[in-house]
Every structure is written in structure tokens, then in C-alpha cells.
């Protein structure tokens, strides 16, 4: 017997007494129903738009104006309120005109888009060129009248420097790597000469292998006064004690008086521990603190709220492009192109209106919850508030509120602030009232500022002081808040 399977049928062939018998069996089929979540393209577009700040939105819309001929920038007109209407408030004649582009047997343009585009695919500013500190170092090397081979090695070493200006790769690794790439043998002495050359460049300290060498390079550049010589001796012999602020051990090994030691320590404090500060490579353009919201307070302590759309281009449908719809059947491809571009423009305008409405609804709730803070500008008046609190009052998902507030700034009478800093966890004081952890952090800063620097407080002592003020907090929580405030430990805050 032979068994054959074709699609949903199973065939059996049986040869018996010089005759073939063929019969088949239908495979059992089951029909089921299930529910699945599917995000529409216009929903993805809205989520992408709502998380852009003002500068990102400006660039995004300019790109859309260039890419979509159905869009055009309209002149600013304060009396024109079409842009501020809800997503379903477009003029009836415009809706009728767009709907006339479709017929019952044609597929709407939005269905031809990629389904369920990832919500993570958000607009990001393009990479821009920023001058790197290494470029300046290379220019300095090229202007020197030195041997070409040493110059090439020095330029290679510059390219191996970290973003803070340190050379953390060993000489052996550098030498082997350079020799392998160039296909030539380089003597160790030549490499040492090139490293020494790099260390003579500006800013002082670049090319140092460690913090001790970095500080000594900077001290060598200064006039060799007595205090500079003593500082060099201290760095060479007691760097670990300086780092750990173990002043008692230093005092046992010096013959200077305490006043002179204090002068040396204050002098060393002004020496850079890193030759170069911050990131140095070409990176994504940093977004300025451009306020997306503007809040003014009236004499009656009422809020005047507006979105800062000054740099965002106002857009509308290009009626001439929309009216040039090819009507002949042989121009079906051109007809579909025009319809899709008009449909894309329509969805974009609707998403922009929805974005504006969502942002205004959200900021109104935030202002209501943090009214006292916005009136006084005192950070101690910030109330405990999390995303869930705002989401419930706006009747939206927490992720939407996160997108609305992330990377957004608000202009207030007391300056531009980040919306994210208004979201804080709560804790209960000794009276049973909930207070923001921002209030606790302010108290910690105040305690540290007023402490005796010769005997700074430990985290446990700070916790005890806060407990006396009515804030029962664990020592670990103090350490976490201290790290958030970039306050070093008590031992590192100690002064002689």
C-alpha cells in the first residue's frame, strides 16, 4: 500500500489481484477564534509624535514637508484655529473631498502601509560632526617640526586616547598593534618618544597613564615655586592617602606645619583629575532645554497655559496637489500615489491635533497636583506624584503619560524646569503626612552644607538628624539619596 498526502487529503493506493484501489481520508479540521492586539499605523504615528519635544518635532515636520507633496506650510494666522481643533473637527468640505478619492472597490491607503510598525522606531536627530579634542591634538602635532615617523606614531597614540584624555592601553599593546597595522618594525624608544611628545601637548595632562602622572604633568607646567615642589612630593609619595583623605598619616610623614599643608592641599584641589571633561567624540546633537509648555501665573494665582509652538511649522493640505487626482484608468498608479499622500497628510494633521490635546490635558493635571510649587517656586512644596496619578486623572495609559513628559521642559516664572523632576516617590513623616523625597533630599543637602568639614557626618548620623526632624529614614536610603545628589561619603568630605 502506498500513502500520499496532498494538502488536506490523505490518499492510499492498494494493489490487490492485479488491480489498483485508491481511496482517501479527509484530515480532521478545527475552526477556532482568538483575540489579538493590533496597533494601527496611525496609532503608531501618534505615539511617535507625542514623545518628540519641540525641537525634534520641528525637524520631523520639516522632513515631512519635503517628503509629502500633499502637505504645505501655511502662513501663521492667529485667527486660524483649525490647527487647534480635535482630530475629528476637520471642515466638512475637506472630509468630503478626501472621501471622494476612494471607491468601494479600492483599498484605503493606510492598509497598504507596513503593519504594526514598532513603537520604538522614534525620530532621532541625525548625527552631526562636532570637533573632537583629538583633532586639536593632531593639529598641534602636525605643526611641529619633528621626524615624520615619530609624528605618525604620535597621531596613532592620540587616536587611542580615552574620552577623558588618558592613555589606558599599555605601551606593549600599542607598539604591537601599530607595528602590525603599518607592517614595519618600530623600536620601543621611538614609541616612548612619541608618548612623551603627546604629553607635552595642550591641554596639560593628555596622554597620562594614570591620575598620578596626570597631576604631575600639570604641576611640571607651573612655575616651580616651593608650594609646587611640595605638592609634587606629596603626590609622588602620598597619592593614596590624598585620595582617601587620610590626613593623619600624611602629618606623620611631613615636617611642614599644618597651615602650609592646608595651602598645599588647597593648591592640589585646583588640579584637574581628568585632562578632558565629558564626551569628546562626534555624537548625537544634544537637545537644548527648549520649553514645550509655557505657564504664566496671574495676580489671582491662576495659571495661563500654552504650548510653545513658535518654531513648529503650521501645516495644511495642499489643495492644488489634492485636486490634481488623475481620473483616467491608465493613470491608476499616479492616482493611488496622490491618494496615499493625501491620506498620509490627513493622518499626520490628526495626530498633531491629538498630540496637542493630550499634552494640554496632561499639563493641566500636573499643574493642579503641583499648584503650590508652581506658585512659590520652592522645591520643598513639590507633592509626591507618580505617572499613575496623572494617568488616572487624564484617563490615559501610563506609557502615554510617560511619553508626554519624557524629555519635555516647562517655562515658569522661576525658570525652565524638566517635567520629569516633578515626579517623585512619597514617604510618610512622623505625623503621618506624605511628603516628596525631594524634600528629604533638600534636607540632606542642607545638613551636609552646614556640617563641620573636619568631622563630617556619616550616613547613619544624617539619618538620626532627619529622624529628629520627623523623617524616619534608613541609612541605606540616605546613601541612595546622597548618590543621587552627587554628594561624596563623609570620609571623602573631610577637610583638614
N, C-alpha and C positions, 0 to 999 in steps of 0.2 A: 504494500500500500504506500502511495506517495502522498505527502502532506504539502499543500501550497497555501500561503497566506497572502491575500490581496486586499489592502485597505481594511475594511471591517468584516471581511468574509474569510472563512477557512474552507479550502477545497480539499477533498480527499479523492484520490484516484485508486480504484481497486481493480486489479486484473484477475479475472476468475473464468476458467474454462474458455480461454481464447476470446474473452470479451472484457471490455473496459466498462466499469461502473463509476460514474462521477456523481458525487453529492457534496453539498456544502452546509455549513452551520453558521448562522448569524452570531457574531460576537455580541455579548450582552452589553448594552449601553445604559448609562445612568445620567439623568439630567439633574443638575444641581444649581442652586442660586447662592451667591455670596456677595457681600458688600465690600467695596474698596474705596479708599480715599484718593481722589484725583484732583490735582491743582490745575486750574485753568491758566492758560498763558497770561491773561490779563491780571489774574491774581498774583502771579509771579512778578509781573511788571510793577504792580503796586508795591509789593514787598521790597523790590529792589529800589524803587524811588523813595520810599518812606525812610530808608536808613541813610540816604545821602544828606550831607549837610549842604549849606548854601553854596559854597564854592564848588563842591562836587556836582551839585545839581546844575549849576551854571554851565560847567563844561559838558555834562551829559546832554543837556538840551541843545547846546551848540552843535554837538556831534549829530544829534537827531535832525536838526535843521539842514545840515549838509547831506545827510543820508536819505531823507524823505522829502521828495518834491511836493508832497501834499501838505506840508507844513510851511508856514511862513511867519516871520516875526512881525508883529503889528506894533504900530506906534503907541507909546504909552498914553493912555487917556484915563484920567482919574474917574471920569463919569461912566466908563465902561466897566460894568460889573459882571460880565459874562464869565470872566476867569474865576470869580469867587463863588459861582453857583455850585450847587451839589452836582454829583455826577449824572443825575437824571434830569437836570434842568436845562438842557440844550434847547435852543429855539426850535419850534416845531417844524418850520420850513427846512431847517438843516437836516433834521432827522428824516423827514420825508424824502429829501433829495438823496441822502445816503442809502436809504432803504430801497429806493428805486433802482439802485445799481444791481440789486440782486434779483434773481428769478428763482422760482421754486425748485428748478432742476439744477441749480448751481450750488456748489459747496461754498459756504462762507469762508472768508479769507483766514479767520483766526484758527479754523480747523486744519489748515494746511501748515501751520507753524509746528515747530518741534514740540511734542507733548511733554508736559511736566518738566520744563527746564528747571535745573537746580536752583533753589532759592539762595544758594551760597554764591552763585555767579553774579556778584555785585560789581558795580562800576568801581574801578580803582584808578587813581591818577597815573598817568604814564610815567615811565622812568625819565628822569631829567639828568643832565650832566651837572655835577657840582664839582668844583675844583678840589682836588684831594691834596692833603698836606704833602703826600709823596711827590706830587707834581712840582711843588715848590722846592723840595729837596733835590729832585733831579735837575731842575734849572740851576740850582746852586752848584751842583757837581759839574754840569756842562760848561759853566762859565769859568771853571778853574783850569789853570794851565798845568795839567798833570798828564802822566802816562796814560795812553788810551786804554791799555789793558786794565790798569787799576780803576780807571773811570767806569769801564763796563762792569767790573766786579762790584763797585760801589752802587751802581744803579740797580744791579741784581739784588744786592742786600737791602736796598731801600724798598724794593718790591716785596721783600719778605718780612717787613716790619709789621707789628700788630697795629690795630686801630688806635692804641694809646701811645704808640711810638717806641715800644720795646722790641728788642730782638730776642725772641724766646727760643729760637732754633739754635742748636749747638753749632760751633764752627765746623766740626767734622761733617755734620749732615749738609751744611751749606756748601762746603768745599766739594764733597762727593757729588751733590746734585748739580752744582754749576759745571763741574768738570764733565759730567755725563752729558748734560744738555749741549755744552759747547763742543764736546768731542776733543778737548785739549786738556793737558795736564797743568794744573795750577798749583804753585807752591804755597805752603801754609803761610809763609812770611808775607806773600802778596795779599793773601786774604786778610791777615791781621792789619796790614797797612790800609786796606780798603775799609775795614770796620772802624779803625781809628779816624779815617777821613770822614766817615758818616757821622761819627760822634762829635766832630768839630763843626757840624752844620747847625743852622738855626731851625727850630727852637732848641735851646740848650737841653741836653738830656736824651735826644733821639739816638737810637742805636744802643742804648744801655741794655745790659743783660739782666739786671735786677735793680731793685729800688735803691740799694746802696750805691751802685755805680751811677745811677741816675742823679742822685743828690750830690755825689762828689763831682760829677761833671759840671753841674751848675755852680757849685762852690768854687771850682777852679776858674770859672769865668769872672768871678768877682774880684775886686781889689783885695789883695792878701793882707788884710788888717788882722789884728790879734784875735778879734772875735771870729773871723772867718777861719783862721788856723785852728782855733779851739773847737769850732763847730765840726771841722773836718776830722779832727782827732776823735771827737765824740761819736761821729757817725761810723768811723772805721772800727772803733773798739767797743761801742755800746749800742749798736743799732737795735738789737733785740730788746734791750732794756728801754730804749726810747719808744719802740713800738708798743711795748706793754706798759709804758709809763711807770716803770719800776725805778722811781727816783731815789729811793733809799739805797739801792745797790750802787747807783751812779755816784752818790755822795761819798760812799765808802772808798771809791777808787779815784777821786779827784782831790786836788788841793785848792781849788777855787772856792771863793766864798759864795754863799747862797745867792747873793744879788747878781754876781757875774754869771752863775749857772742859769738863773732866770732869763738874763739877757740873751744867752746863747740859745736857750730853748725857744724863746720868742722869735729869734732870728731864723731858726730852723723851721719853725711853723710856716714861714712865708716861702719856703722852698717847695716847688711842685713835686708831688709824688708821681705824677704822670706827665710826660713831656707834651702829650697832645690830649686834649679833652674831647670826649664824645666820639661818635661815629665819624669816620673820615671818608669812607668810600662813597661813590655815587649811589644814591638811594632814592626811594620814592619821595617826591616832594612833600614836605611836611605841610599839613593843612594849618593855616593861621587860625587864630581864635576869632573867627568871623561869626558874629551873633546871628542865630536863626530866629530868635524871638527878641522883641523889644517890649519892655514893661516900664510904664511911667505910673507914678503914684500921684493922685490928685490931693488937694488940701483936705478932702474928706476921707483920706485913706482908702480910696477906691482905685482899682487897677485899670489902666488903659493898655490893652494887649494888642499886639500886631505881629505879623510875620515880616521878617526883613527880606523882602523880595526885590530890593533895589537893583541887584546885579543879575537877577534871574530873568532871562528874556521872556516877554509875554508872547504867546503863540496863538495862532488860529489856523483854520483850514484855508488852504489856497484855493479859492473858488474857481479861478481860471483853470487850474490843473484838474480839479474835480469835475468841471463842466466839459472837459475835453475827452470824455469817455468814448472810445471808438465803438461804433454801432454795427459795423459790418461783421459778419460771422468769421470772415477770413482774418480779422484782427482780434481774434479771441485771446491770444496771448497778451497783447497790449491791453486789452480790456481787463483781463484778470490782474495785470500788474497795477493798473490805475486803481482798481477796486481794493486791492490788498493794501496799497499805500494809504489810501483814504481811511480804510478800516484801522490800520496801524495808528494813524494820526488821531482818529476818534478815541481809540482806547488810551492813547497817551494823555490826551486832554482830560479824559475822565479820571485817569489815575492821578493826574496833577491836582484836580479838584478834590478828589478823595484824600490825597495826601495833606492838602491844606486844612481840610475839615478835621481830619484826625489829629493833626498837630495842634490846632487851636483847642480842640476838646481836651486834649491831654494837658496842655499848659494851664488851662483854666482850673483843672482839678488840682494840679501841683501848687498853683498859687493859693488856692483855697486851703490846702493842707498846710502850707508853709507861710500863711499870711503874716504872722508876727515877724518872721525872719526877713521877708521882703520889705516890710515897713521899716524895721530898725537897722537891718544890715548886720546885726550881731549874730555871729555863728553859734553862740550858745542858745539861740532861740530856734535852732533847727529841730523840728519834731521828728521822732522816729518814723520812717517811711520806707516801704519796700515796693517793688514793682507790682506785687499782688494787690496792694492797697489801691494804687492808681488804676490798675486793670479792672478791678471790680466796680469802681465808680464810673469809669468810662465805658464799661461793658464791652471790653475787648480782651483779646488773649494777651497773656503776659509777654509773649515773644514780640507782639506788635508794639507794646509799650516800650520794650527794650530797644527796638529799632528806632522808635521815635526819639528816644532820649540819648542813645549812644552817639557820642561824638558831636553832640549839639551844645551850643552855648546860648546864654540868655543875657541880654544887656539890661542892667538895672541901674538905678540912680547911684549905687555904690560900686559900680564896675561890672565887668563881664565875668560871669561865672559858668562853670560846667554844670549841666543838669545832673550828671552822674554823682556829683558831690552832695546833692540833696538827698540821695537815697542812703539811709543809714540804718543799722540794726538798733534795736532798743534794749535797754536794761532797766531793771527796777531798782530804785533807790530805797533807802531805809524807811521812807514814808509811804512806800507802795506806789509811787508815781513812776511812770515810764519816761525815761529820758534817752536822748540820742547818744550814741557812742562818740559823736563829735564833741559833745560837752565833756565827756571823760577825757578825750584827747587834749582838749584845751586846758583842762586842769593839770594833766601830766606835763604839758609844756610849761605852764606857769610854775609848777613845783621845781622842775629842772632849772629853769631860768633863775630862780631865787635861792637855789641850794648853795651851800658852801663848797666851792670847787676844790678845796683842799681835802674835803671829806664828802664826796658826792653820795647821793642816796643810792642804795641798792633797789632792785625792783620790789623786794619784799617791803622795804621801808616806804616806798611810794604807795604800795598797796595799803599799808597801815594808815598813812596820811589821808588817802582817799576814803578809807573806811571811817575815819573820824569826821570827814565831811559829809558822810551819809551815802557813800558809794561803795558798797561791799564788792570788791573785785579780787579775783585770784591773781597770784603773782604771774602765772603764765599769760593771763590776759594783758597784764601790764607790759610784759615783754613783747607781745604781739603788737600792741598799740605803739610802743616805743619804736619798734622796727618800722611801722607804717609812717611814723613821723620822722624817720631817719635820725633818731637820737641814739648815740652810741651807749654802750653799757656804762655803769657807774665807774668801773676801773678805767675805761678809756676817756672819761670826762674829767679825770683827776688832774689837777694842776698843782705845781709845787708852791 
